[in-house]
Amino acid sequence: MTKAKRVALYLRVSTDDQTIENQRRELEAVAERHGWEIVATYKDEGISGSKGRDKRPGFDKLCKGLARREFDMVASWAVDRLGRSLQDLIEFLNDLHAKGVDLFLHQQGLDTSTPSGRAMFQMLGVFAEFERSMIVARVNAGLARARAQGTVLGRPSGMTTEKAQEARTMLGKGVGVLKIARQLGVGTGTIQKIKGEMRAAA
């Protein structure tokens, strides 16, 4: 007998007057049809998808469960429930892939445990990589334009030129602020400042 797939649900609504119950009912019905076992339900109520992981306790717990591979699949109502930042989404998708955990998105009809779902997932990866390349190109062009106009581009205190450049490269590749700060041994505020400069330059 085939072992039931262990599934974690992630539910989120942006405002307090919305409810997660519709999302829960739909996903529970899908799980029942497929014979999946729901082993955990994570939720963020009244929290915008633009908020980072540190401001979304439910999503943070989901990521910790993913790191421990406590489930085989993450199921959510739609891609925008997971987040609205492309960089954060790509980082999450990469984490899923690294752990061999599948993703089911109800509204998009995406199920990476199926051949067609894996193909769509790979296509999303191609577009994401293209988007990252475009971001890096726009940022570099913006920085060059600023220098040509005589703007002095400083760097946050405590950052060497090499570290600042490495931070820009990692941000352009979609790596999260927290991860970069830990890797470079600087504060998240420092990385946020660099990220803001990149956005302004783009």
Residue pairs with C-beta under 8 A, 6 or more apart in sequence:
4 35
4 36
4 37
5 34
5 35
5 36
5 37
5 72
5 73
5 102
5 113
6 36
6 37
6 39
6 70
6 71
6 72
6 73
7 31
7 36
7 37
7 38
7 39
7 71
7 72
7 73
7 74
7 75
7 104
8 38
8 39
8 40
8 41
8 42
8 62
8 65
8 66
8 70
8 71
8 73
8 74
8 75
9 24
9 27
9 28
9 31
9 38
9 40
9 41
9 42
9 75
9 76
10 42
10 43
10 58
10 59
10 62
10 74
10 75
10 76
10 81
10 82
11 20
11 23
11 24
11 27
11 41
11 42
11 43
11 44
11 58
11 76
11 77
11 81
12 20
12 23
12 43
12 44
12 45
12 47
12 49
12 56
12 58
12 59
12 76
12 81
12 82
13 19
13 20
13 23
13 44
13 45
13 46
14 46
14 47
14 48
14 49
15 46
16 45
16 46
18 45
18 46
20 43
20 45
23 76
23 77
23 81
24 41
26 77
26 106
27 75
27 76
27 77
27 106
28 38
30 36
30 75
30 104
30 106
31 37
31 38
31 75
36 73
36 75
39 70
39 71
40 62
40 65
40 70
40 71
42 58
42 59
42 61
42 62
42 65
43 58
44 56
44 57
44 58
44 59
47 55
47 56
47 58
48 84
49 80
49 81
49 82
49 83
49 84
49 85
50 83
50 84
50 85
52 88
52 176
52 177
52 178
53 59
53 60
53 63
53 88
53 176
53 178
54 60
54 178
59 82
59 83
62 74
63 92
63 95
65 71
66 74
66 95
66 96
66 99
66 101
67 95
67 99
69 99
69 100
69 101
71 101
72 101
72 102
73 101
73 102
73 103
73 104
73 113
74 96
74 101
74 102
74 103
74 104
75 103
75 104
75 105
75 106
76 82
76 103
76 104
76 105
76 106
77 105
77 106
77 107
78 105
78 106
78 107
78 108
79 89
79 105
79 107
79 108
79 110
82 89
82 92
83 89
83 92
86 128
86 131
86 174
87 171
87 174
87 175
87 176
88 176
90 128
90 132
90 174
91 174
91 175
91 176
91 179
93 103
93 121
93 124
93 125
93 128
96 102
96 103
96 112
102 111
102 112
102 113
102 117
103 110
103 111
103 112
103 121
104 110
104 111
104 112
104 113
105 111
110 117
110 120
110 121
111 117
112 118
112 120
112 121
128 174
132 172
132 173
132 174
135 172
135 202
136 169
136 172
136 173
138 201
138 202
139 168
139 172
139 198
139 201
139 202
142 198
142 200
142 201
142 202
143 153
143 201
145 201
146 153
146 201
147 153
153 197
155 161
155 164
155 194
156 164
156 186
156 190
156 193
156 194
158 186
158 187
158 190
159 167
159 184
159 186
159 190
159 194
163 184
163 186
164 194
166 184
167 180
167 184
167 186
167 190
167 191
167 194
168 194
168 198
170 179
170 180
170 183
171 177
171 180
171 191
171 194
171 195
171 198
172 198
177 188
177 191
177 192
177 195
178 188
180 191
181 187
181 188
181 190
181 191
184 191
